[in-house]
Amino acid sequence: MSKSNEQSFLESLGGEAGCMRLAKEFYARVAKSELLKPLFPGKSLRCATEEFSAFLVQFFEGDEDRTQYRWWLSLSESHARFQISEPQRIEWLRLMSEAIGSAVADEAVQGALRQFFGATSVYVVGQGEAPAVADEELGRRWAQQRTLDLLTEHLLAGRDAEAIAMADHFMARPSVMVGIGGGDADWPGAAAGVRGFLHRN
């Protein structure tokens, strides 16, 4: 498995199965971490593993059917319920680096993923905007994810027009559009304007 100019990251990871492999490698380490395991009080990390794998598949635009375990569209929203300290972020990155080394064969892909997670973790834990993502494909996909996060912010605030304008970016992604249209009970605008837009399109 090697990342060539013709290969996408999804292909370099080994497809959807590779996303699950990375998720399993990571959460097997989380289960043994005194710093991170308390963030997941249940006995099993199966749901967290499935959700992370589904995020990776969605992020890399893989099989839509494999994204069904993605419960949150927004990364900031999905992590808002956690109070993540800087030592926990560092531990997360250490374990992710180990998991990448175990699950990903190509060293160039390993390096790009480590830089990506290191940069974007700053944003995910609410410490501000992420530093630049070095890899072109990962940077483009991160920009799409930030658009999705901002769209979710508009939905939470009831800003239908802004959300609808941004929804055009995801019309080719059924799983994302279902998430937007289904929404959360806390999304006041989704019931009317956004769902009407989805129905018409």
C-alpha positions in Angstrom: 0.0 0.0 0.0 1.7 3.2 -1.2 0.5 6.7 -1.6 1.2 7.7 -5.2 0.0 10.9 -7.0 -2.9 8.9 -8.4 -4.0 7.4 -5.1 -6.3 9.0 -2.7 -5.8 8.8 1.0 -8.8 6.4 1.2 -7.0 4.1 -1.2 -3.7 4.4 0.6 -5.4 3.5 3.9 -6.9 0.3 2.4 -10.4 1.6 1.8 -13.2 1.5 4.3 -11.7 -1.6 5.9 -8.5 0.4 6.5 -10.5 3.2 8.2 -11.9 0.6 10.6 -8.5 -0.9 11.1 -7.1 2.5 12.2 -10.0 3.1 14.4 -9.6 -0.3 16.1 -5.9 0.2 16.6 -6.5 3.6 18.1 -9.2 2.7 20.6 -7.4 -0.5 21.6 -4.8 1.9 23.0 -7.4 4.3 24.4 -8.8 1.4 26.5 -5.5 1.2 28.3 -4.9 4.9 28.8 -5.4 6.3 32.3 -5.7 9.8 30.7 -8.2 9.1 28.0 -10.3 6.1 29.1 -12.2 8.3 31.7 -13.7 10.2 28.8 -15.5 7.0 27.8 -17.2 5.8 31.0 -18.9 2.7 29.4 -17.4 -0.7 29.5 -17.0 -0.9 25.7 -15.4 1.4 23.2 -17.2 -0.3 20.3 -19.5 2.7 19.6 -16.6 5.2 19.7 -14.6 2.9 17.3 -17.5 2.7 14.9 -18.1 6.4 15.0 -14.5 7.3 14.4 -14.3 4.8 11.5 -17.5 6.3 10.0 -16.0 9.8 10.3 -12.9 8.7 8.4 -15.0 7.1 5.7 -17.1 10.2 5.4 -14.1 12.5 5.5 -12.4 10.6 2.7 -15.6 10.3 0.7 -15.9 6.6 0.9 -18.9 4.2 0.8 -21.9 6.1 2.0 -23.3 3.0 3.6 -20.3 2.9 5.9 -21.0 6.3 7.4 -24.2 5.3 9.2 -22.5 5.3 12.6 -21.6 9.0 12.3 -23.8 10.6 14.9 -22.4 14.1 14.7 -21.8 16.1 11.5 -19.8 18.8 13.3 -16.5 18.0 15.0 -16.7 20.9 17.4 -20.2 19.8 18.3 -19.2 16.2 18.8 -16.4 17.1 21.2 -18.2 19.9 23.1 -19.4 17.5 25.7 -15.9 16.7 26.7 -13.6 18.8 28.8 -10.3 17.9 27.1 -7.1 19.1 28.7 -3.9 19.7 27.0 -2.3 16.6 28.5 -5.2 14.6 27.1 -4.8 16.1 23.7 -1.1 15.2 23.7 -1.9 11.7 24.9 -4.5 11.4 22.1 -1.9 12.4 19.5 0.7 9.9 21.0 -1.8 7.0 20.8 -3.0 8.1 17.3 0.7 8.2 16.1 1.2 4.7 17.4 -2.1 3.5 15.7 -1.1 5.1 12.4 2.3 3.4 12.6 0.6 0.0 13.2 -2.3 0.4 10.7 -0.7 2.3 7.8 2.1 0.9 5.8 3.3 3.9 3.7 5.6 6.2 5.6 4.6 9.3 3.6 0.9 8.6 4.4 1.9 8.1 8.1 3.7 11.5 8.2 0.8 13.3 6.5 -1.8 11.9 8.8 0.3 12.7 11.9 0.7 16.3 10.8 -3.0 16.5 10.0 -4.2 15.2 13.4 -1.6 17.3 15.2 -2.8 20.5 13.4 -6.5 19.8 13.6 -6.6 18.6 17.2 -6.1 22.3 18.2 -9.5 23.2 16.7 -11.3 20.0 17.8 -10.6 20.7 21.5 -11.6 24.3 21.2 -8.2 26.0 21.3 -8.8 28.1 18.2 -8.3 27.7 14.5 -6.2 24.8 13.4 -2.7 25.5 12.0 -2.3 24.8 8.3 -2.6 21.3 7.0 0.4 20.5 4.9 -1.0 17.8 2.6 -3.0 19.2 -0.3 -5.8 16.5 -0.3 -6.0 16.5 3.5 -6.1 20.3 3.5 -9.0 20.4 1.0 -10.9 17.8 2.9 -10.3 19.7 6.2 -11.7 22.8 4.5 -14.9 20.9 3.6 -15.2 19.6 7.2 -14.9 23.2 8.5 -17.6 24.2 6.1 -19.8 21.4 7.5 -19.0 22.6 11.1 -20.0 26.2 10.2 -23.2 24.9 8.5 -24.0 23.2 11.8 -23.4 26.4 13.7 -25.9 28.1 11.4 -28.5 25.4 12.1 -28.0 25.7 15.8 -28.5 29.4 15.6 -31.6 29.1 13.4 -29.9 30.9 10.4 -31.7 29.0 7.7 -30.5 31.1 4.7 -26.8 30.7 5.6 -27.2 27.0 6.2 -29.0 26.5 2.9 -26.4 28.4 1.0 -23.7 26.1 2.4 -25.7 22.9 1.9 -25.0 23.2 -1.8 -21.5 22.0 -1.1 -22.8 18.6 0.0 -25.6 17.8 -2.4 -23.6 14.9 -3.8 -23.2 13.4 -0.4 -26.4 11.7 0.7 -25.3 10.7 4.1 -24.3 14.3 4.9 -27.6 15.7 3.5 -29.6 13.2 5.5 -27.7 14.3 8.7 -28.4 17.9 7.8 -32.1 17.3 7.1 -32.7 15.0 10.0 -30.9 17.3 12.3 -31.0 17.5 16.0 -33.9 18.6 18.2 -31.7 21.6 19.0 -31.6 22.8 15.4 -34.5 25.3 15.2 -34.2 26.1 11.6 -33.8 22.5 10.2 -37.5 21.7 10.6 -38.7 24.3 8.1 -36.3 26.0 5.7 -33.5 23.4 5.5 -35.8 20.4 5.2 -37.9 22.3 2.6 -34.7 22.9 0.6 -33.7 19.2 0.9 -37.1 18.1 -0.2 -37.1 20.4 -3.3 -33.6 19.1 -4.3 
